[in-house]
């Protein structure tokens, strides 16, 4: 499992607490991440949780990256 320092970094950057992050991670784990509609719904939910808007162009790039398995394997390095 991730260390608390990871959650602190994410929380400081996004203002989203550890429990919300874990809840979202569980939801993502139980979702079909090869289904475009599901991915778009998760993006919308994350956008709402973080209070950050995502342009249609950026949403399309995220969806395509996920569908093509073109995402970083080391999430911790993103922060």
C-alpha distances in whole Angstrom, upper triangle without the diagonal:
4,7,9,12,10,11,14,15,15,16,19,20,20,21,18,16,12,14,15,13,11,14,15,12,13,16,16,14,17,20,22,21,24,26,28,28,25,24,26,26,22,23,26,23,21,24,25,22,22,26,27,29,28,32,33,33,29,28,30,28,25,26,27,25,22,25,26,22,23,20,17,15,13,12,12,15,17,16
4,7,8,6,8,11,11,11,13,16,16,17,18,16,14,11,13,14,11,10,14,15,12,14,17,16,15,19,21,23,21,25,27,27,28,25,23,26,25,21,22,24,22,19,22,24,21,20,24,24,27,26,30,31,31,27,26,29,27,23,25,27,24,22,25,25,22,22,18,16,14,12,10,9,12,14,13
4,5,5,7,9,10,11,13,15,16,17,17,16,14,11,14,16,13,12,16,17,15,17,20,19,19,22,24,26,25,28,30,31,31,28,26,28,28,24,24,27,24,21,24,25,22,21,25,25,28,28,31,33,33,29,29,31,29,26,28,30,26,25,28,29,25,25,21,19,17,14,13,10,13,15,13
4,5,5,6,9,10,10,12,14,15,15,14,11,9,12,14,12,12,15,17,15,17,20,20,20,23,25,28,26,30,31,31,32,28,27,28,27,24,24,26,23,20,23,24,20,19,23,24,27,27,31,33,33,29,29,32,30,27,29,31,28,26,30,30,27,27,23,21,19,16,14,12,15,16,13
4,5,5,6,9,10,10,12,14,14,14,12,11,14,16,13,14,18,18,17,19,22,22,22,25,26,29,27,30,32,32,32,29,27,29,28,24,24,26,24,21,23,24,21,19,22,23,26,27,30,32,32,28,28,31,29,26,28,30,27,26,30,30,27,26,22,19,19,15,13,10,13,14,11
4,5,5,6,9,10,11,12,13,12,11,10,13,14,11,12,16,15,14,17,19,18,19,22,23,25,23,27,28,28,29,26,24,25,25,21,21,23,21,18,20,21,18,17,20,20,23,23,27,29,29,25,25,27,25,22,25,26,23,22,26,26,23,22,19,16,15,12,10,7,10,10,8
4,5,5,6,8,10,10,10,9,8,6,10,11,8,10,13,13,12,15,17,17,18,21,22,24,23,26,27,27,28,25,23,24,23,19,19,21,19,16,18,19,15,14,18,19,22,22,26,28,28,24,24,27,25,22,24,27,24,22,26,27,24,24,20,18,17,15,12,10,13,13,10
4,5,5,6,8,10,10,9,8,8,12,13,11,13,16,16,16,19,21,20,21,24,25,28,26,29,30,30,30,27,25,26,25,22,21,23,21,17,19,20,16,15,18,19,22,23,27,29,29,26,26,29,27,24,27,29,26,25,29,30,27,26,22,20,20,17,14,12,14,14,10
4,5,5,6,9,10,10,10,10,14,14,12,14,17,17,16,19,21,20,21,25,25,27,25,28,29,29,29,27,24,25,25,21,20,22,20,17,18,19,16,14,17,17,20,21,24,27,27,23,23,26,24,22,24,26,24,23,27,27,25,23,20,17,18,15,12,9,11,10,7
4,5,5,6,8,7,8,8,12,11,9,12,14,13,13,16,18,17,19,22,22,24,22,25,26,25,26,23,20,21,21,17,16,18,16,13,14,16,13,11,14,14,17,18,21,24,24,20,20,23,22,19,21,24,21,20,24,25,23,21,18,16,17,14,11,9,12,10,7
4,5,5,5,5,6,7,10,10,9,12,14,13,14,17,18,18,20,23,23,26,24,27,28,27,27,24,22,23,22,18,18,19,16,13,14,15,12,10,13,14,18,19,22,25,26,22,22,25,24,21,24,26,24,23,27,28,26,25,21,20,20,18,14,13,15,13,11
4,6,6,8,9,11,14,14,12,16,18,17,18,21,22,22,24,26,26,29,27,30,30,29,29,27,25,25,24,21,20,21,19,16,16,17,14,11,14,14,18,19,23,26,26,23,23,26,25,22,25,28,25,25,29,30,28,26,22,21,22,19,16,14,15,14,10
4,6,8,11,12,15,14,12,16,18,16,17,20,21,20,22,25,25,27,24,27,28,27,27,25,22,22,22,19,17,18,17,14,14,15,13,10,12,12,15,16,19,22,22,19,20,23,21,19,22,24,22,22,26,27,25,23,20,18,20,17,14,13,14,11,8
4,5,9,11,13,11,10,14,15,14,15,18,18,18,21,23,23,25,22,26,26,24,24,22,20,19,19,16,14,15,14,10,10,11,9,6,9,9,12,14,17,20,21,18,18,21,20,18,20,23,21,21,24,26,24,23,20,19,20,18,15,14,16,13,11
4,6,10,12,10,10,14,15,14,16,19,19,19,22,24,24,27,25,28,28,27,26,24,22,21,20,18,16,17,15,12,12,12,9,7,9,11,14,17,20,23,24,21,21,24,24,21,23,26,25,24,27,29,27,26,23,22,23,21,18,17,19,16,14
4,7,8,6,7,10,11,11,13,15,16,16,18,20,21,23,22,25,25,25,24,21,19,20,18,15,15,15,12,10,11,11,7,6,10,12,15,17,20,23,24,21,20,23,23,20,22,25,23,22,25,27,25,25,21,21,22,20,16,16,18,16,14
4,6,5,6,9,10,11,12,14,16,17,18,20,21,24,23,27,27,27,26,23,22,22,20,17,17,18,15,13,15,14,10,10,13,15,19,20,24,26,27,24,23,27,26,23,25,28,26,24,27,29,27,27,23,22,22,21,17,16,19,18,15
4,5,5,6,9,10,10,12,14,15,16,18,20,23,22,26,26,26,26,23,21,22,21,17,18,19,16,14,16,16,12,13,16,18,21,22,26,28,29,25,24,27,26,23,24,27,25,23,27,28,26,26,22,21,21,19,15,15,18,17,15
4,5,5,6,9,10,11,12,14,15,17,18,22,21,25,25,26,25,21,21,22,20,17,18,19,15,14,17,16,12,14,17,19,22,23,27,28,30,26,25,28,27,24,25,28,26,24,27,29,27,27,24,23,22,21,18,18,21,20,18
4,5,5,6,8,10,10,12,14,15,16,20,19,23,23,23,22,18,18,19,16,13,15,15,11,10,13,12,9,10,14,16,18,19,23,24,26,23,21,24,24,21,22,25,24,21,24,27,25,25,22,22,21,20,17,17,21,19,18
4,5,5,6,9,10,10,12,14,15,18,17,21,21,21,21,18,16,18,16,12,14,15,12,10,13,13,10,11,14,15,18,18,22,23,25,21,20,23,22,19,20,23,21,19,22,24,22,22,18,18,18,17,13,14,17,15,14
4,5,5,6,9,10,10,12,14,17,17,21,21,22,22,18,17,19,17,14,16,17,14,12,16,16,13,14,18,19,21,22,25,26,27,24,22,25,24,21,21,24,22,20,22,25,22,23,19,19,18,17,14,15,18,17,17
4,5,5,6,9,10,11,12,16,16,20,20,21,20,16,16,18,15,12,15,15,12,11,15,14,12,14,17,19,21,21,24,25,27,24,22,24,24,21,21,24,23,20,22,25,23,24,21,21,20,20,17,18,21,20,20
4,5,5,6,9,10,10,14,13,17,17,17,16,13,12,14,12,9,11,12,9,8,12,12,10,12,15,16,18,18,21,22,23,20,18,20,21,17,17,20,19,16,19,22,20,21,18,18,18,18,15,17,19,18,18
4,5,5,6,9,10,13,12,16,17,18,17,14,13,15,14,10,12,15,12,11,14,15,13,14,18,18,20,19,22,23,24,21,19,21,20,17,17,20,18,15,18,20,17,19,16,16,15,15,12,14,17,16,17
4,5,5,6,9,12,12,16,17,18,18,14,14,17,15,12,15,16,14,13,17,17,15,17,20,21,23,22,25,25,27,24,21,23,23,19,19,22,20,17,19,22,19,21,18,19,17,18,16,17,21,20,20
4,5,5,6,10,11,14,14,15,14,11,11,14,11,9,12,14,11,11,15,15,14,16,19,20,21,20,23,23,24,22,19,21,21,18,17,20,19,16,17,20,19,21,18,19,19,20,17,19,22,21,21
4,5,5,8,7,11,12,13,13,9,9,12,11,8,11,13,11,11,14,16,14,16,19,19,20,18,21,21,22,19,16,18,18,15,14,17,16,12,14,17,15,17,15,16,15,17,14,17,20,18,19
4,6,8,8,12,13,15,15,12,12,15,14,11,14,17,15,14,18,19,18,19,22,22,23,22,25,24,25,22,20,21,21,17,16,18,17,14,15,17,15,17,15,16,15,16,15,17,20,19,21
4,7,9,12,12,15,14,11,12,15,14,12,15,17,15,16,19,20,19,21,24,24,24,23,26,25,26,24,21,22,22,19,17,20,19,15,16,19,17,20,18,20,18,20,19,21,24,23,24
4,6,9,9,11,11,7,9,12,11,9,13,14,13,14,17,18,18,20,22,22,22,21,23,22,23,21,18,19,19,16,14,17,17,13,13,16,15,18,17,19,18,20,19,22,24,22,24
4,5,6,9,9,7,8,11,11,11,13,16,15,16,19,20,20,22,24,24,23,21,23,21,22,20,17,17,18,15,13,14,15,11,11,14,13,16,16,18,18,21,19,23,25,23,25
4,5,8,9,7,6,10,11,10,11,14,14,15,17,19,19,20,23,22,21,19,20,19,19,17,14,14,15,12,9,11,11,7,7,11,10,13,12,15,15,18,16,20,22,20,22
4,6,9,8,8,11,13,12,14,16,17,18,20,22,22,23,25,24,23,20,21,19,19,18,15,14,14,12,9,10,11,8,6,9,9,12,13,16,17,20,19,23,24,22,25
4,6,5,6,9,10,11,13,15,16,17,18,20,21,23,24,23,22,19,20,17,18,17,14,13,15,13,9,11,13,10,8,12,12,15,16,19,20,22,21,25,26,24,27
4,5,5,6,9,10,11,12,14,15,16,18,20,21,22,21,19,16,16,14,15,14,11,10,12,10,7,9,11,9,8,11,13,15,15,19,20,23,21,25,26,23,26
4,5,5,6,9,10,11,12,14,15,17,18,20,21,20,18,16,16,14,16,15,12,11,14,12,9,12,14,12,11,15,16,18,18,21,23,25,23,26,28,25,27
4,5,5,6,9,10,11,12,14,15,16,18,20,19,18,16,17,15,17,16,12,13,15,12,10,13,14,11,11,15,15,17,17,20,20,23,21,24,25,23,25
4,5,5,6,9,10,10,12,14,15,16,18,17,16,13,15,13,14,13,9,10,12,9,6,10,11,8,9,12,13,14,13,16,18,20,18,21,22,20,22
4,5,5,6,9,10,10,12,14,15,16,15,13,11,12,10,12,11,7,9,11,9,7,11,12,11,11,15,15,16,16,19,20,22,20,23,24,21,23
4,5,5,6,9,10,11,12,14,15,15,13,12,14,13,15,14,10,12,15,12,11,14,15,13,14,18,18,19,18,21,22,23,21,24,25,22,24
4,5,5,6,8,10,10,12,14,13,13,12,14,14,16,14,11,13,14,11,10,14,14,12,14,17,16,17,16,18,19,20,17,20,22,19,20
4,5,5,6,9,10,11,12,10,10,8,11,11,13,10,7,10,11,8,9,12,13,11,13,16,16,16,15,17,19,20,17,19,20,17,19
4,5,5,6,9,10,10,10,9,8,11,11,13,12,9,12,14,12,12,15,16,15,17,20,20,20,18,20,22,23,20,22,24,20,21
4,5,5,6,9,10,10,11,11,14,14,17,15,12,15,17,14,14,18,18,16,18,21,21,21,19,21,22,22,19,21,23,20,20
4,5,5,6,8,8,9,10,13,14,16,13,11,15,15,12,13,17,16,15,18,20,19,19,17,18,19,19,16,18,20,16,17
4,6,5,6,5,6,7,10,12,14,12,10,14,15,12,14,17,17,16,19,22,21,21,18,20,22,22,18,20,21,18,18
4,6,5,7,8,10,13,15,17,15,14,17,18,16,17,21,21,20,22,25,24,24,22,23,25,25,21,22,24,21,20
4,6,8,10,12,16,18,20,17,16,19,20,17,18,22,21,20,23,25,24,24,21,22,23,23,19,20,22,19,18
4,5,9,11,14,17,18,16,15,19,19,16,18,21,21,20,23,25,24,23,20,21,22,21,18,18,20,17,16
4,7,10,13,16,18,16,15,19,19,17,19,23,22,22,25,27,26,25,23,23,25,25,21,22,23,19,18
4,7,10,13,15,12,12,16,16,15,17,20,19,20,22,24,24,23,20,21,24,23,19,21,21,17,17
4,6,10,12,10,10,13,14,13,15,18,18,19,21,23,23,22,20,22,25,24,21,23,23,19,19
4,7,8,6,6,10,11,10,12,15,15,16,18,20,20,19,18,19,22,23,20,22,22,18,19
4,5,5,6,9,10,11,12,14,15,17,18,20,21,20,19,21,24,25,22,25,24,20,22
4,6,5,6,9,10,10,12,14,15,16,18,20,19,19,21,24,26,23,26,26,22,24
4,5,5,6,9,10,11,12,14,15,16,18,17,17,20,23,24,22,25,24,21,23
4,5,5,6,9,10,10,12,14,15,16,15,14,17,20,21,19,21,21,17,19
4,5,5,6,9,10,11,12,14,15,14,14,17,20,21,19,22,21,18,20
4,5,5,6,8,10,10,12,14,13,14,17,20,22,20,23,23,20,22
4,5,5,6,9,10,10,12,10,11,14,17,19,18,21,20,17,20
4,5,5,6,9,10,10,9,9,12,15,17,15,18,18,15,17
4,5,5,6,9,10,10,10,14,16,18,17,20,21,18,21
4,5,5,6,8,8,10,14,16,19,18,21,21,19,22
4,6,5,6,5,6,10,12,15,14,18,17,15,19
4,5,5,6,6,10,12,14,14,17,18,16,19
4,5,8,9,13,14,18,17,21,21,19,23
4,5,8,12,13,17,17,21,20,19,22
4,6,9,10,13,14,18,17,16,20
4,7,9,12,13,16,15,14,18
4,6,9,9,13,12,11,14
4,6,6,9,9,8,12
4,6,9,9,10,13
4,6,6,7,10
4,5,5,8
4,5,6
4,5
4
